[in-house]
Amino acid sequence: MSKATRATRMLEQAGVAFSVRTYEYDSSADRIGLQAAEAIGEEPARVLKSLMALVDGKPVCVIVPSDREVSMKKLAAAFGGKSAQMMKPADAERLSGYKVGGISPFGQMKPPRAAIEQEAMAQDLVYINGGQRGLQVRLNPHDAAKVLNAIVAQLVA
């Protein structure tokens, strides 16, 4: 597995301190983020999942703890929108340039606006997908928010 992806290159270029962690990706897992947390031996609250959604028809990337669900109402409100819905997997792959299970908020082909769950900001370090199935980057959540110019808001139900 290559540890150099568009995501890791973006973080390097931004001067963000991070480390890379690989794990055995299980494509049959019901909840990919929880499987990643278990595989690397971390609490689900520290392993964040990157989801692609639409707010008023515009793409956004939502980053929340792997054991939590996004509230569509809160997501729409965070972006000043009226409605939100999850993006279809094929659309998420086409827009992000990554495969589902390996979607990173970093280094996307056409970077959408991003939002990070405020609970995640209380962690010293978090894991976020590094742009490949089975690859996580470990970094400070404040650095992630800064490099993504992300909104920090309550996004979970």
C-alpha positions as CSV (number, residue, x, y, z in Angstrom):
1,M,0.0,0.0,0.0
2,S,1.3,3.4,-0.9
3,K,1.4,5.8,2.0
4,A,1.7,8.8,-0.4
5,T,-1.7,10.0,-1.6
6,R,-3.2,13.3,-2.7
7,A,-4.3,13.7,0.9
8,T,-0.9,13.1,2.5
9,R,0.7,15.4,-0.2
10,M,-1.8,18.2,0.6
11,L,-1.0,17.9,4.4
12,E,2.7,17.9,3.7
13,Q,2.4,21.0,1.4
14,A,0.4,22.7,4.1
15,G,3.1,22.0,6.7
16,V,0.7,20.0,8.9
17,A,2.2,17.5,11.4
18,F,0.7,14.1,10.9
19,S,1.6,10.4,10.9
20,V,0.2,7.6,8.8
21,R,-1.4,4.4,10.1
22,T,-2.4,1.5,7.9
23,Y,-4.8,-1.3,8.8
24,E,-6.6,-4.2,7.1
25,Y,-9.6,-2.7,5.4
26,D,-12.7,-4.9,5.5
27,S,-15.0,-4.2,2.5
28,S,-17.8,-6.3,4.1
29,A,-18.0,-4.2,7.3
30,D,-21.4,-2.7,7.9
31,R,-19.8,0.5,9.3
32,I,-16.4,1.3,7.7
33,G,-15.4,3.9,10.3
34,L,-16.1,1.6,13.2
35,Q,-14.2,-1.2,11.5
36,A,-11.2,1.2,11.1
37,A,-11.3,2.2,14.8
38,E,-11.3,-1.4,15.8
39,A,-8.6,-2.4,13.4
40,I,-6.2,0.4,14.7
41,G,-7.2,-0.1,18.4
42,E,-8.6,3.4,18.9
43,E,-11.8,4.8,20.4
44,P,-14.5,5.4,17.7
45,A,-14.7,9.1,19.0
46,R,-11.1,9.6,17.8
47,V,-11.5,7.9,14.4
48,L,-13.4,10.4,12.2
49,K,-15.4,9.4,9.1
50,S,-15.5,11.6,6.0
51,L,-18.9,11.7,4.4
52,M,-20.0,13.4,1.2
53,A,-23.4,15.2,1.4
54,L,-25.4,17.8,-0.4
55,V,-26.7,21.0,1.2
56,D,-29.3,22.7,-0.9
57,G,-27.9,20.6,-3.8
58,K,-24.3,21.8,-3.3
59,P,-21.6,19.2,-2.3
60,V,-20.0,19.3,1.2
61,C,-17.7,17.1,3.1
62,V,-18.8,16.2,6.7
63,I,-16.3,14.9,9.2
64,V,-17.8,13.2,12.3
65,P,-16.8,10.6,14.9
66,S,-17.2,7.1,13.4
67,D,-19.7,6.1,16.1
68,R,-22.0,9.0,15.5
69,E,-24.7,9.8,12.8
70,V,-25.0,13.1,11.0
71,S,-28.2,15.1,11.7
72,M,-29.3,16.4,8.3
73,K,-31.1,19.3,10.0
74,K,-27.9,20.4,11.9
75,L,-25.8,19.8,8.7
76,A,-28.0,22.1,6.6
77,A,-28.0,24.7,9.4
78,A,-24.2,24.7,9.7
79,F,-23.9,25.7,6.0
80,G,-26.8,28.2,6.2
81,G,-29.0,25.9,4.1
82,K,-32.5,24.5,4.2
83,S,-32.0,20.9,3.5
84,A,-29.3,18.2,3.4
85,Q,-29.0,14.7,2.2
86,M,-26.2,12.1,1.8
87,M,-24.6,12.0,-1.6
88,K,-24.9,8.8,-3.7
89,P,-21.7,6.7,-3.4
90,A,-21.0,7.0,-7.2
91,D,-21.4,10.8,-7.1
92,A,-19.1,10.9,-3.9
93,E,-16.4,8.9,-5.7
94,R,-16.6,11.0,-8.9
95,L,-16.5,14.3,-7.0
96,S,-13.9,13.5,-4.4
97,G,-11.6,11.4,-6.7
98,Y,-11.5,8.7,-4.0
99,K,-13.2,5.3,-3.6
100,V,-15.9,4.9,-0.9
101,G,-14.1,3.6,2.2
102,G,-11.1,5.7,1.2
103,I,-12.6,9.2,0.9
104,S,-10.5,11.8,2.6
105,P,-11.4,15.4,3.1
106,F,-7.9,16.3,2.1
107,G,-6.7,16.5,-1.5
108,Q,-10.1,16.1,-3.2
109,M,-10.3,16.8,-6.9
110,K,-12.8,19.6,-6.5
111,P,-12.6,20.4,-2.8
112,P,-16.1,21.2,-1.4
113,R,-16.8,23.2,1.7
114,A,-16.1,21.1,4.8
115,A,-17.5,20.8,8.3
116,I,-16.1,19.1,11.4
117,E,-18.1,17.9,14.4
118,Q,-17.3,20.2,17.3
119,E,-17.0,17.2,19.7
120,A,-13.9,16.1,17.7
121,M,-12.1,19.3,18.5
122,A,-11.8,18.2,22.2
123,Q,-9.4,15.4,21.1
124,D,-5.7,15.9,21.2
125,L,-5.3,13.8,18.1
126,V,-7.7,12.2,15.6
127,Y,-7.6,9.8,12.7
128,I,-9.1,10.8,9.4
129,N,-9.0,8.8,6.2
130,G,-5.8,9.4,4.2
131,G,-7.2,8.9,0.8
132,Q,-7.0,5.2,0.4
133,R,-8.9,2.2,1.9
134,G,-6.9,1.0,5.0
135,L,-5.0,4.3,5.4
136,Q,-5.6,6.8,8.2
137,V,-3.7,10.0,9.0
138,R,-3.3,11.0,12.6
139,L,-3.3,14.7,13.3
140,N,-4.5,17.5,15.5
141,P,-8.2,18.2,14.8
142,H,-7.5,22.0,14.8
143,D,-4.9,21.5,12.1
144,A,-7.4,19.5,10.1
145,A,-10.0,22.3,10.4
146,K,-7.5,25.0,9.5
147,V,-6.2,23.3,6.4
148,L,-9.7,22.5,5.2
149,N,-11.0,25.9,6.2
150,A,-13.8,23.9,7.8
151,I,-16.8,25.0,9.7
152,V,-16.7,23.6,13.2
153,A,-20.3,22.9,14.4
154,Q,-22.6,20.5,16.1
155,L,-23.4,18.1,13.3
156,V,-24.4,14.8,15.0
157,A,-27.9,13.8,16.1
